[in-house]
Amino acid sequence: MSFNFFKNRIGTVALVLLLICSVHGFAQNSNSENSESIYRDFKTELMWKANVKIGTMINVGESKRGTRRVIPITGGTFSGPKIKGEVLPGGEDWQLVRPDGDTELYARYLMKTDDGTVLQILNKALMHAPAEGEEGGFYVKSVIDIEAPIESSYDYLNHALFLGTLEMPQLKPNEEPYVIIGVYKVL
């Protein structure tokens, strides 16, 4: 067999591969409008609501990025359709009040289910209070990362995305400060 035969074969194979790739790319582009529509109306499922007790804020002070402060997480409870338990003391909510007035929250804490399983929670939130004359109301939402032991009955929490809400209830006299965190699975 001659060199030209192999050269022609390689050229033919390259041409076929190029054709397959371009057809595959065209198919992806033609479906992109349909695939984007699935993200227009996210649906969620309530996993739990947590009453998280908080301690006295520690004001760290001004930094190059804004005002830093830390709020200890001292305990609490959580409950949902398939899960309940306690918020363990020892976590913290690190906050940054940015120069634009928004506050970034980064909370890390542990929760223990009623059957003894410990879950790690990382909750990253953004709070925005509208300036005078600005449209829209108070905004606070979060993205929550949940880490459960692999061989536990809560392993399903490792395989989903979660969004959160934050409520600051009106406290009764002599009531310990707490916040209410709603955790929702994105379906």
Buried (B, 14 or more C-beta within 10 A) or exposed (E): EEEEEEEEEEEEEEEEEEEEEEEEEEEEEEEEEEEEEEEEEEEBBEBBBBBBBBBEEEEEEEEEEBBBBBBBBBBBBBEBEEBBBBBBBEBBBBBBBEEEEBBBBBBBBBBBBEEEBBBBBBBBBBBBEEEEEEEEEEEBEBBBBBBBBEEBEBEEBBEEBBBBBBEEEEEEEEEEBBBBBBBBBEE
